[in-house]
Amino acid sequence: MASVDTTELPARTTGAAADLANSHTAEHPLKLYGGWFCPFVQRAWIVLQEKRIPYQYIEINPYAKAPEFLALNPRGLVPTLGVPVDQSISNGAKEVKRKPLYESAIICEFLDEAYNDATAHGPSLLPEDAYERARCRLWIDHISGKIIPGFYKFIQHTPEKEYTIEEARGNFLGHIKTLVREMSESDDGESGPWFLGDRFSMVDIMLAPWAKRLFLIDHYKPSGLGIPTAGHGGDDEKLWARWGKWFDAIISRQSVKDTWSDDEQYIIAYKRYAEDKTQSEVAKATRKGERLP
């Protein structure tokens, strides 16, 4: 990865995320290697919290990676999950062998499947019904393949781009509207706020970190996010009300709040995205129009 100016990037978690990270510093066979500002890391962190899975959290600077981390995952991307696969005793000390998992969506599904005791870890984050499970994966793919790239294209817009900020905004909000149309809702509007109605699921988790980061677009981009306020949604009034219901619920979810640093930290971290100067792998893929890593 190309070198970047990391002097503007806060070195570690703050706020609620710092409290959570500090409570998970003890040695444990299962290890999450993360970077506090990375939304893909937050996905995995939320699942660990939702499933009440014991783990150790290890903060990684993705621009100055420790050799021991690269030995586990030569790709050097976070999140990486160090999964214990064998334990032995050597010279009186326990040794744990680990294999890596990376790609946030894969990590999240692994954790949900591997820790499937409902008594200890709560219900599955995907439905039991095969069709509904497949439908959730379809919309997870929409989030990862449409909404998230749209977010980066929007926040990385600068005046010299070939596309206008209005086009970036329209593209991004269009993908959100497509997802919202699939959210479960009763006729009386009294069902739960999640994608599946009353049931919190993996679909909600996959979008949660970017929902928390939407304020950055309002902070950095002319005319902001552009979601209409109540009473100004026109033909899409009901749709945006359903989005608001989901959005309010997700940013209030305890696991989302617990894995979040202070807002000011993200403003600092994403300044280089807003200026389109960062050399992160995500930013470079966005500039090239390539699939995000």
N, C-alpha and C positions, 0 to 999 in steps of 0.2 A: 504494500500500500504506500502511496506517495506520502511524503512527510507533510504535515500541516502545522500551523501555528497553534499549539495547544495551550499557550499561556492564557488565553481567554476562556479556556474550558475549566470549570471547577473540577477539582480532583476527585471528589467523592460525594456520596449521597448527603443530603441534608433533610431536615424536617422529619416527617413520618417514615420516609424510606431509610433514613439514617438509623432511626430507632429499630426498625425491622432488621436491617443489615447487621447492626451491632448485636442483636439477639440471636444471630445465626452465624457467629464467627467460630464457634467451637468445632473441633474436628468431627467430621461425619463422613461415612462412606459415600453418600450421595452429595455431589457438589454442583452448584450452579455458578458458572463463571459468567459474569455480566458486566455491563457498563450502565451506570445509573441513568444516563440520558437516552439510552437506546429503547425505542418502543417495542422492538422485537424481544428484547430481554424482559420488558415488563409483561409481555404476554405469558412467558414461562413462569415468571415470578407470581403472577396472579393465580395460575393453576396450582402451584405449590401451596399457596395460601388457601385457596378454595378447597383443596383436597386434604388439607391438614397433614401434609407430608413432611417429615423431619428432613432437614438438609443443611448444608453449609453454604453460605454465600461468599463468593470471592470476587472482589471488584477488579476489573481488568481495564487498563487504559488501552483502547484498541489501536492507538497510534504508537505505543511503546510497550509491546507485549513481552512478558517474561518468558524465558526459554522453557521453563517447565510447563507453561500453558501451551506453547507451540509444539512441545513434544506430545501433548495429548491431542491437540487439534492443529495440524500443520496449516490448515486454511486460515487460522487465526481470527475467525469471526466469532462474535458473541451474538446470541447466547450459545454457550456450549454446556452440555450436561455431562458431568463425569459419572458414569453409571458403574457401580461396583459389580464385577463379574466373578471374582474369586477372592477368597481370603485365606491366608496361610500364616503360620508362625515361623519367624526366622530369628534366630538368636534371642529367643524369648519375647520378641516384639511382633505384634500383629501387622502383617502387610496386606494391603488391599490393592488388587489389580482393577483398573478401570478401563472402560472403553468409552469413546466419546459419542455423543449425539449432538447434531446441530441442525439448523433450520427450525425456526421457532414453532411452526405449526406441527412439525413432526415431534418435537420435544413435548409439546402440549398433549398430543394424542397418546404418546408413549406413557406419560405420567398418568393420564386418565385410565389407560388400560392396565398398567402395571400395578396401580394402587386402586384395585377395584372392590375392596371390602367396604361395602356401604356403611357398615357400623363404624369402622375406623375412619373412613375417608369420604363419607357422604355419597350421594347418588352420582352416577356417571354424568359427565358433561355433554354426552351425546345421547339421543333417544334410543330406547330399546328396539323400537320398530325399525326394520331394515330400510323401508322407504324413507321414513322421516330422518333417519341417520344419513342416508345418501343425499336427501334434500339439504340438510345442514351443510354437508361438505360442498355442495354446489354453491351455496351462498358464502361459505368461507372462501372458496375460490374467487368469487366475485369481489369480495373484500380485498383479498391479496392481489388480484390481478387487475382490478379497475380502480377501487376507491383509494387504496394506498398509493399507487403510482400517481393518481390524480392529485393527491395531497402534496406530493413532492413537486410535481410540475407546477402547482399553484404557488407554493411557498418559494420555489426557486425562480419564479418569474422575475425578470428584470426588463427594463424598457427596450433593450436591444434584441430581445427574443423575437423569433419569427412569428410567434403567436401572441395575441393580446392577453392582458390580464382578464378581460371579460370572457374570452374564450376559455381560459384556464378555469375561471370560476364556474362558468356554465357546464363545462365538462365534469368537474368535480361534483357539483351539486346534482347533476343528472345521474351520476352513478349512485349517490346517496338515495335519491328518489326511487331508483330501481330497486334497491334493497328494502326500503321502507314499505313499498307495495307488497312485499312478501312477508312482512311481519304479521304474526297472528294477532287478530283483533276480533272480539265479539261484536255482535251487532249493536249492543248497548254501550260499547266502549269501556266496559268495566273490567275487562280481562287485565292480566298482569302486563308489565311494561316491556318484557323481554321479547326477543325475536320469536320465541315459542310461546309467548303469552305469559303464563304464570311461572314457567320453568326457565331458570337461568341456564345458559348453555355455552358451549364452545364458540358459537357464532358471536355471542355478545363479547366474549373475551378477545376474540380475534380483532375486533374493531376498537375495543376500549382504550388502548394507549393513544390512538390517533384522535379519538373523541376528546380526551384530556388535553391534547395539543392544539385543538382548533383555535384556542385563544391566541395562539402565536400568529395566525393569519390575520386576525383582527388587529394585532399589535403592529405587524410589519407591512401589511399590504394595503394599498389605497382602496378605500370603500370596504375593506374587511371581507368577512366570509360571505355575507350577502344572503343569509337565510332570513326570510321575512318574519317579522314579529307577529304575534297573535293579532288576528283581524286584518292582516295585510297579505294573506297568502293567496288570495284570488281563488282560482279553480283548484289550487293545491292546498287550500286551508286545512282540510282534514288530514292530508298527508303530512304536512309540517307539524300539526298538533301531535300526530303519532310519533314523529321523530323527536319532538320535544319531550314527550313522555319517556321515551327510551333514553334520551340523552340525560335527563335529570336523574334517572335511576342509575345509569352506569357511572356517572361521576360521583354519585353518593355511595356506591358499593364499597364496603369496607376494604376488600382486597385491593381495589383500585386506589383508594386513598392511602392505604398502608404502603404501597409500592411507589409512591410519588414523592419526589423532592419538592423543595420550595419553588413556586412559580418563577421567581427571579432567576433561578438557576437555568431554567429552560430558555428564558429570554436570552441569556448570555450564550447558551450552547447553540441555539438555532439562528443566531445573528448571521453566521457564515452561510447557512442555508438561504436565508432571506436575501443575502447579497450574491448568492450563487458562487461563493468562493471556496466552500469546503471541498475537500478531496476524499470524502468518505466514499465507500463503494456504492452506496445507495445514490448519492448525488451524482457520481460519474455515470451510473447506469441511466439515471433520469436524463442527463444531458444527451446521451446517445440514443435515447428512446429504447433502451434494452430492458429486458426483464430484470426486476430487482433481485439482488443476491440474497 
